Amino acid sequence: IFLLLFYKFKKIKIIHRLDGLNLQHRIESKNLWEYFLSEIRLKLVWFIRKYFANKIIYQSEFVKKMWQQYDYLNKPSIVINNGSSKQNLKKVNKKIIDVNDLKLVAVEGELNYQPMYYILDQLSDINIDVYGKYDLKKISKIKGKIKFKGAVDRKKILTVLQNYDAYISLEILPACP
């Protein structure tokens, strides 16, 4: 905050790039200290956005809308989408009779939130390949047709996605496509 204050005083422009609102701690049961730290982080991001940023870059239209609902700001902003361009992915042209006719994939950096495991547990009767880091203890509780493939190199992710018909998100409030 002091460094930002210094830059503001020197009239140096501050651009704030925002991801989605991190409200995971309000969904998951955590201890009081972790909850408190998460709230402090959220308030710091809000404070920087509101009082220090000259311009804001949102990572998707969804993120912009989420932040504007949380606290409307009439401040210069732009959306720079984070994620793969839709033209790089194949279109599904087959007639879908059953969800199991689709090749489904979920790609997450880390599967470290309880809601992700809940979502997977609810979808366990559907064939889904899941990429990302995960806790072996937590995935061992998920039975069914879910296949955990592990982490994949960033440079190879587009190639991986091209082998699937549909992408699903395991986040409660996914910020990008």
Legacy VTK file of the C-alpha trace (Angstrom):
# vtk DataFile Version 3.0
C-alpha trace
ASCII
DATASET POLYDATA
POINTS 177 float
0.000 0.000 0.000
2.842 2.400 0.845
4.493 1.806 -2.518
1.195 2.443 -4.297
0.721 5.589 -2.250
4.210 6.713 -3.283
3.384 6.101 -6.966
0.086 7.921 -6.625
1.869 10.886 -5.048
4.381 10.889 -7.949
1.409 10.855 -10.379
2.464 7.507 -11.847
-0.508 5.713 -13.412
-1.596 2.529 -11.639
-3.312 -0.213 -13.640
-5.023 -2.937 -11.642
-5.678 -6.306 -13.311
-8.493 -8.184 -11.657
-9.418 -11.814 -11.546
-12.732 -12.952 -10.103
-13.801 -12.132 -6.591
-12.187 -14.629 -4.242
-15.092 -15.672 -2.046
-14.089 -19.309 -1.637
-13.455 -18.850 2.079
-17.120 -17.893 2.523
-18.240 -21.168 0.930
-15.787 -23.567 2.526
-15.534 -24.098 6.218
-12.109 -22.851 7.295
-10.727 -21.880 10.615
-11.345 -18.350 11.835
-7.761 -17.181 11.154
-7.841 -18.293 7.476
-11.261 -16.676 7.061
-9.974 -13.429 8.568
-6.872 -13.385 6.299
-9.010 -14.070 3.218
-11.334 -11.190 4.120
-8.337 -8.874 4.619
-6.969 -9.846 1.169
-10.372 -9.217 -0.409
-10.627 -5.790 1.238
-7.079 -4.884 0.132
-7.892 -5.722 -3.489
-11.138 -3.726 -3.206
-9.256 -0.783 -1.632
-6.598 -0.744 -4.379
-9.272 -0.995 -7.066
-11.311 1.831 -5.577
-8.689 4.308 -4.397
-5.386 3.654 -6.178
-6.090 2.268 -9.651
-6.316 4.770 -12.501
-7.529 2.073 -14.856
-8.738 -1.488 -14.340
-8.219 -4.525 -16.541
-10.790 -7.283 -15.962
-9.994 -10.798 -17.162
-13.497 -11.353 -18.582
-16.893 -9.672 -18.938
-18.111 -11.980 -16.174
-15.376 -10.707 -13.823
-16.199 -7.088 -14.627
-19.879 -7.670 -13.929
-19.077 -9.512 -10.687
-16.848 -6.693 -9.415
-19.340 -4.012 -10.487
-22.106 -5.818 -8.575
-19.829 -6.068 -5.544
-19.004 -2.358 -5.710
-19.907 -0.216 -8.711
-17.107 2.074 -9.929
-17.294 4.616 -12.693
-13.610 4.299 -13.553
-11.847 3.644 -16.887
-11.638 -0.081 -17.538
-11.062 -2.628 -20.251
-11.659 -6.368 -20.563
-8.749 -8.513 -21.743
-10.071 -12.050 -21.870
-8.029 -14.684 -20.141
-8.277 -18.141 -21.651
-8.206 -19.800 -25.024
-9.688 -18.104 -28.011
-12.852 -19.892 -29.133
-11.613 -20.212 -32.713
-8.760 -22.427 -31.469
-11.187 -25.035 -30.175
-13.210 -27.472 -32.249
-16.956 -27.175 -32.645
-19.106 -30.137 -31.684
-21.248 -31.002 -34.682
-22.603 -34.335 -33.582
-26.152 -34.875 -32.428
-26.038 -35.372 -28.684
-28.279 -38.172 -27.500
-26.565 -38.801 -24.180
-23.983 -36.823 -22.207
-21.772 -39.923 -22.260
-21.508 -39.498 -26.045
-19.383 -36.421 -25.339
-15.720 -36.328 -24.414
-15.727 -33.963 -21.413
-12.722 -32.314 -19.800
-12.093 -30.150 -16.755
-8.808 -28.270 -16.465
-7.863 -26.554 -13.242
-4.503 -25.363 -11.956
-5.173 -27.004 -8.629
-8.151 -28.928 -7.344
-7.801 -27.604 -3.842
-11.276 -26.375 -2.959
-13.943 -28.525 -1.405
-16.664 -27.377 -3.853
-14.615 -28.798 -6.745
-14.665 -32.232 -5.182
-18.376 -31.870 -4.450
-19.063 -30.992 -8.116
-17.021 -33.985 -9.299
-18.783 -36.274 -6.850
-22.153 -35.142 -8.239
-20.950 -35.832 -11.810
-19.220 -39.133 -11.051
-21.545 -41.130 -13.331
-20.343 -39.117 -16.371
-17.063 -39.683 -18.233
-14.860 -36.670 -17.447
-11.095 -36.346 -17.728
-9.717 -33.965 -15.090
-6.366 -32.211 -15.479
-4.607 -30.353 -12.683
-2.852 -30.880 -9.353
-4.952 -32.640 -6.762
-4.908 -34.218 -3.326
-4.746 -38.025 -3.636
-6.723 -38.447 -0.390
-9.594 -36.348 -1.711
-9.787 -37.919 -5.177
-9.723 -41.434 -3.745
-13.196 -40.728 -2.289
-14.627 -40.008 -5.741
-15.867 -43.161 -7.406
-17.284 -43.575 -10.866
-16.204 -42.552 -14.341
-14.020 -39.547 -13.432
-10.395 -39.952 -14.577
-7.703 -37.804 -12.977
-4.940 -37.134 -15.514
-2.663 -34.912 -13.403
-1.053 -31.612 -14.312
-0.332 -30.732 -17.926
2.271 -28.295 -19.243
0.778 -24.886 -20.140
2.202 -25.104 -23.653
0.332 -28.369 -24.276
-3.071 -27.414 -22.837
-4.568 -26.225 -26.141
-3.591 -29.515 -27.767
-5.221 -31.387 -24.864
-8.445 -29.353 -25.128
-8.750 -30.054 -28.863
-9.309 -33.730 -28.058
-12.554 -33.003 -26.195
-16.066 -31.984 -27.140
-16.891 -29.858 -24.117
-15.101 -28.152 -21.278
-16.628 -27.965 -17.805
-15.552 -25.714 -14.982
-15.218 -26.989 -11.440
-15.364 -23.529 -9.903
-18.337 -21.983 -8.168
-17.758 -18.600 -9.869
-15.467 -19.283 -12.848
-13.745 -16.097 -13.933
-12.742 -17.065 -17.465
-13.589 -19.504 -20.240
LINES 1 178
177 0 1 2 3 4 5 6 7 8 9 10 11 12 13 14 15 16 17 18 19 20 21 22 23 24 25 26 27 28 29 30 31 32 33 34 35 36 37 38 39 40 41 42 43 44 45 46 47 48 49 50 51 52 53 54 55 56 57 58 59 60 61 62 63 64 65 66 67 68 69 70 71 72 73 74 75 76 77 78 79 80 81 82 83 84 85 86 87 88 89 90 91 92 93 94 95 96 97 98 99 100 101 102 103 104 105 106 107 108 109 110 111 112 113 114 115 116 117 118 119 120 121 122 123 124 125 126 127 128 129 130 131 132 133 134 135 136 137 138 139 140 141 142 143 144 145 146 147 148 149 150 151 152 153 154 155 156 157 158 159 160 161 162 163 164 165 166 167 168 169 170 171 172 173 174 175 176
